[in-house]
Amino acid sequence: MLQCLQGNVRVWRRFCRHRFAVWGLGFILVLMAGALLAPLLAPQNPYKIGDDFSAAPSREHLLGTDPLGRDVLSRLIYGSQVSVSVGIGAVALTTVLGILLGLESGYFGGVSDMIIMRIADVFMSFPSMLLIMIISSIAGPGLDRMILIMGILGWPSVARLVRGTVLSIKQQDYTKSAVALGFKPQRILFLHILPNALGPILVNATFGVARAILTESSLSFLGMGINPPTASWGNMLTDAQSLTTLTARPWLWVPPGLLILLSVLAFNFVGDGLRDALDPRSQGVTEPRR
């Protein structure tokens, strides 16, 4: 227990050396807090149509209003709920499917390994964005549908990562000892192999959240994701398609675009920090002398 705690402390120290990762983690915590406390933080009802259409920022509307007179700041805060839900939900589903299939494929091998990997090859042979767009156009827009589609289509990369890690760990002495002692495969997989494979999985999941947020924003911008009146950063950018809005009404597209950019960068920075912290040799990071 003490060794585990000391190991966690060392990982946290290496993570804190990555300054951008710490900043990214802080931004993510603020983003998640804003999503959870959106009803309390939003100054106005994000769906209330007012009399001031496309009004410039003022004391009443700090970031102005959209073409329907709705408060932009309130819609931004509520839009964070969509981004956080899609990012975490899709990646959680992808990670669970990828872990289960990757463990099955890497540990048992044989026919199951061949079938799972060939199915993964089929999924990965199509451009993911194009495939998501096609399925979304058939299934229709909606938050739950988007999470399900992105979660199901994203498992092959996680399964391949887990499979490769399992093939390496399976050759370790402690795994062979567990097999020699007669432990059940389920115990070996979930108590001995999976805990030692969590590092690469966690890093991949962090990058996956950034990809999911960017994908949701792109689909919503194209009208295939979250449809109005539900607030989403992607569909808020839809109002910025005209040249007049781009030049004369920056409050309609700069705030949502900036939040998408910062969110994606934050998760990518955290992923870089976790990668260096969990595997310091990959970047030449060494422990300080005592």
ABEGO torsion letter per residue (X at the ends): XAAAAAAAAAAAAAAAABAAAAAAAAAAAAAAAAAAAAAAABABBAABBBABBGBBBBAABAAEBBAAGBBAAAAAAAAAAAAAAAAAAAAAAAAAAAAAAAAAAAAAEEAAAAAAAAAAAAAAABBAAAAAAAAAAAAEBEAAAAAAAAAAAAAAAAAAAAAAAAAAAAABAAAAAAAAAGBBAAAAAAAAAAAAAAAAAAAAAAAAAAAAAAAAAAAAAAGABBBOABBBAAAAAAAAABAAAAAABAAAAAAAAAAAAAAAAAAAAAAAAAAAAABAAAAGBBBBBX
